[in-house]
Amino acid sequence: MNVHVPRKQLSESLGHVERIIPNRSSNPALSLMRITLSDKTMTLSGSNMDIDMEAQIPADVEEAGQYALPAQVFGQVVRALPGELVELNFKDTELDISSGSYATKLQLADPTNAVSLEFPETYEGSLEASQLATALSHVRYAAAVAEYQAIFRGVKLELNDQKTRAIATDGFRLAYYNLAQPSGLDCELVLPARSVDELTKLLGDGEAKLSMGDGQLTIVNKDLKVNVKLMEGTFPDYNRVIPSDFPVSITLDSQQLADTVSRVAVMADKTANNRVDLFIKDGSLQITAEGSYGRSQEGLEVSQEGTDPEIVLAYNAKYLMDALNPLSGDLRFRFSGTTTPSVIESLRDPNYLAMIVPLRTG
Amino acid sequence: MNVHVPRKQLSESLGHVERIIPNRSSNPALSLMRITLSDKTMTLSGSNMDIDMEAQIPADVEEAGQYALPAQVFGQVVRALPGELVELNFKDTELDISSGSYATKLQLADPTNAVSLEFPETYEGSLEASQLATALSHVRYAAAVAEYQAIFRGVKLELNDQKTRAIATDGFRLAYYNLAQPSGLDCELVLPARSVDELTKLLGDGEAKLSMGDGQLTIVNKDLKVNVKLMEGTFPDYNRVIPSDFPVSITLDSQQLADTVSRVAVMADKTANNRVDLFIKDGSLQITAEGSYGRSQEGLEVSQEGTDPEIVLAYNAKYLMDALNPLSGDLRFRFSGTTTPSVIESLRDPNYLAMIVPLRTG
């Protein structure tokens, strides 16, 4: 049967679903995209077991039906189409795709082989989609990479009637972002960092409807539905490691600090934690690094406060750069001690906090 | 001793020389950059054995001297500098680099370890640098990749008192580009394709002075001097394989043909030469492809000439795309037969010719 759909819309929705579908998988069913035709809607769906995704496209549909095809090939064809409108003619074993002067026949797969997805009927929570994306994207860098304990490789969401908070930590650094907006949900959950990467790409304008299910969080934003599998395990009690007493504290422009750290770090020893040294005294911040090729240093004037007149610390330059990356405008950098965690807060956006543990020196 | 030099100029010249210097090499001397200080000039030089390069930078120099340092580290430092002016203070074993509030110390190497380069005193030929780059970049794609006979992996330059021609071929396709400009040289030489890639990046405006030496071509363009090692061996007699009799010939827009081939080729079988089929008859060009996922086709109206009413051919879609890539505006596509070479010429730029051998079908 025939379906008519605007190319731009098909291409966009297909792009989202295609990206999560594995190109090669030990389970061939996972590389299939399911196409469901119903009254005035064409639905594309697929899964990589961590994320289920469904995209609805308004379309001129002649007859309902279920089909499946290799997602990547369909994506390549659709992206190449010359016309503004696409005509899809679904037959038993093949799909005719035509647009402008171009026509192609794609082999269809048995739809009973494709993964079948389920989404909740009702959504008890909601957040502004762009706000949720902001919170996730501010903290995601602090999640651990593969080597660490599994739960550290996730981003935690704390949802209650007061606020919404996203947190990530790998034990050496931590970042959280607060949304004043409560979601209507009251729960804590941990999303795999890779699923968070997909979510931040998908979330657009408008409302993100939320539903907590058995081991998964479902998010609906515009024409996209996403089930994200949750991580199991206990997220560390991070609040108790964030210090509250800071003998030294400085205020300076975040971009200036980031530029200086990146310049000085050129000389840092990549095999020794990318170490840069900070020395703060009398409203001056000296940053130095030393490696096998030589030594570099740069000084910045800062506004200094606190009970102690000076402090000496060392950080992994990459961790420092990561923590500064989401910032703009002035920041406050607060030091609890030479070997105890330091805290970076934005004066422009008080929702963001980064904590970073100094390197042990000497 | 002290040298003052504008950061932008140092960064640009350093970028050129740094790019050819190997980052890691079994011969550590090759990863060093030599710095020669003389009256009002700082000269950077290095080699990867295929290309020698020397860049001259006007600089405020206090005392002449020879130094050497790891090229990549120097490059990283210079790119990161904050100020407009760079002060270099060369000492016996280290180099102090400062710019704005930033300062670094780089370990120097023994300059006697760095490769010592020689360039000719006189240049008997010259071409417009941008024209030489145009000729090389039009044909470079047709050079063979690693698997083929060595000489096919080069780009030939034919220099005589009539014209200058660049040619590349891998036996399945060929491209040449003619420059009406004679160079003043009378010789034939073959440059390694990878050296050609570097040359096309380096050549800027103005004159390219040329000198043929023992096994190398030297090119001087503005403040850059380059020795390119020549390839040894006999380049094939390509002229005799370019057909002159074409029973069918079509004229059409190059971009339209490229777009159509790229769309249809989505279905082409990557394991079977990326084959696309062309069928020309009655001013119509039908392009089709078939692979394990399905079949695609698209038709174009063309202006057709010749003695034969129709022709059927197949090409490697990638080869066809490569041949079309340098073109804009209308092209003439001429067919000598179903299994004998076809020729593509630009109606906008008559200097370019591409030849492509059809795939054997059936």
Interface residues (C-beta under 8 A of the other chain):
Chain A: P70 V73 Q76 V77 A80 L81 P82 E94 L95 S101 Y102 A103 T104 K105 L106 Q107 D259 T260 S262 R263 V264 V266 M267 S292 Y293 G294 R295 S296 Q297 E298 G299 L300
Chain B: P70 V73 Q76 V77 A80 L81 P82 E94 L95 S101 Y102 A103 T104 K105 L106 Q107 D259 T260 S262 R263 V264 V266 M267 S292 Y293 G294 R295 S296 Q297 E298 G299 L300
